[in-house]
Amino acid sequence: MNLIHAIVKKIKQRQYEFSRHALDQTIVRNISVPEIETAILNGGEVVENYADDKYGPSCLLLGFTNTGRPIHIQCSYPDRHFIKIITVYEPDPTRWTDYRVRK
């Protein structure tokens, strides 16, 4: 099973949790849990891979809400029982090409 399919499966089963930082960022950036779920479940894609991250392997996902709002979600690899959502934010278009590649 590829990485995004394994993440989608965990999200569908609600086998995820938020880091304190991610929880804070959802409030500060006005990003709801349903928006995060939708962004991942409706065609989320891996745009960066951090296999050697110091806190454990993770990746950056890009997804879109039902209103078309782009959201980046950094999460741990799905090899643990629960995926950890590390951070969430709306990508700055001046720093990203098509929200997928850093400028």
N, C-alpha and C positions, 0 to 999 in steps of 0.2 A: 504494500500500500504506500502510495507516495505521501509526502509530508502534508500537503494541503488537505488531502482526503482524510488523513488521520486526525488532523486538527478539527476539521468539520465534524467528524464523527464524535469527538470529545465535546464539542460545543453543543451538538444536538442532544447529547446525553447529559448536558449540564455538568460535565466533569471539568470545571474550570474554577479558578479563584483569582482574585485581584491582589496584586501587591499593594502595599500602603500608598506608594507613589502613584500607581495607576488609579486607585480609588480617588486620591486627591485630584488627579488630573481630569477625571470625569466631571468633577464638580467645577473646577476652575474653567475648564474648556467647554462646559455645557454639552457633554456627550453622554447620552443615556445608555444603559445596558442593552435595551432593545436595539438601539442603533449599532452597537458593537456586534451583537449577534447577527443582525441583518447583514452588516458589511462583510462578515466572514461567511455566512451561509449562502449569500446570493452572489457567488462568483469571486470570493476572496482569492487573492493570489500572493504568493511569496515574491517580494521584490528585493529583499536582502536576506542573506543567511549568515548567522553568527555562530558557526559550529564550534569555535574556540573561545567563546565569550567567557570571561573570568568567573561568572556566576553560574555557568552551565549553558549548554547549547540553546540558542533561541533564534528566532527569525522575525523579520518585519513583514507584516501583511498589509496589503492595500485592499480596501473594499469600499463599497458605496452604499449609503443608506437608501431607503425607499424614495427620498427626495433628491437623490443624486449627490449628496454631500460626501466628499472623499474622506476616508479615515485611515490612518496608519495605526496598526496595532502590533506592538512587539510582544511576543509570547514565547514561552519555553517550548521546547520540542515535546511532542505528545508521548514520550516514552515513560512518563510518570503517570500515576493514577489521575492526577489533576493537572491540567495545563495551568500555568501561571501567566496571567496577563500582566506584563511588566510596565508598559506605558501605553497611552493612547493620545492621539492628537490629530488635528486636521493639518495635512501637509501644506506648507507655504509654497505657492506656485512659483515664487521667485527663486526657490532653492531646489525645485524638483521639475524635471521634464516629464510631463504627462503623469505626474505623481509617482513615477516608477523609477526614475534614474536621477541621482543627485547631479546638480549642475556643477 
